[in-house]
Amino acid sequence: MDWKRILSRLMISAITVLVLAAIGLSALLYFAQDRLIFYPQAAPGIPPRAADLTISEVQIATPDGLTLRGWLAKPGSVDIPRLPLAIYFGGNAEEVSHMATLAGRLPGWALLAVNYRGYGGNAGSPSERALCADALVLHDWAIRRPDVDPARIVAIGRSLGSGVAVYLAAERPLAGVVLTTPYDSLRAVAQRHYPYAPVSLLLKHSFDSIGRAPHISTSLLLLAARRDNIVPVAHARALFSKWAGPKTWREFAEAGHNDLDADPEYWKAMAAFFAQRT
């Protein structure tokens, strides 16, 4: 019996199986990546009532013919002609109607919360290109309003939305940016979770925030969760280190990716950041 030939054939077979498995995994990741990155919540929500806020539904047209529906919340007790505005960009599985009342935690500020395309009953399909283009549409719609101060607009981005907020800050002048559990890039996060996959070749939605950060001079508040096992805090640190403008780091030792906002200090930090821009 020729053991060398048998061993050689076994090695070739094993290598072939490994190669085919790698190709299969790569193909699976490529075709499934939209479902892995975006989790559209189809049903439109209803903002909670808030006695001190006026919440109005808005409909904003995009250049490619869609209508994005969301909410504009304004403080009822503030009587000034042009309000500062926060624009909120949510996470990958978030329907944002519940965030309309965030304006109540930011005294004197209005807040615009609009669902992504494909989310909350909006038509269309989400993608990096579409969400970033829509962010510009929301900003430009807001600055044309007579009740918004165009010099005092802050972007708030959570998780997936942090990449959208960073893109907006790179393309439009903002008074500030707040990022909650952000990443340096989706490419880097995906490579951490799939270390043996050729992520750079497969990924269609890179959200390269760290590549934009050195060119952004606006002020940053970064809110990180030390126990984040979805976007480990190292990714937030990498982004923070490259940010060109004034920046503040707040890390919450007991928080994870999805419960950071349960800490009262989270809201205090955000309110203080906004108060500096009122």
Buried (B, 14 or more C-beta within 10 A) or exposed (E): EEEEEEEEEEEEEEEEEEEEEEEEBBEEBBEEBBEBBBBBBEEBBEBEEBEEBEBEEBEBEBEEEBEBBBBBBBBEEEEEEBBBBBBBBBBBEBBBBBBBBBBBBBBBBBBBBBBBBBBBBBEBEBBBEBBBBBBBBBBEBBBEBEEBBBEBBBBBBBBBBBBBBBBBBBBBEBBBBBBBBBBBBBBBBBBBEBEEBBBEEBBEBBBBBBBBBEEBEBBBBBBBBBBBEBBBBBBBBBBBEBBEBEBBBBEBEEBBBBBBBEBEEBBEBBBEBBEEBE
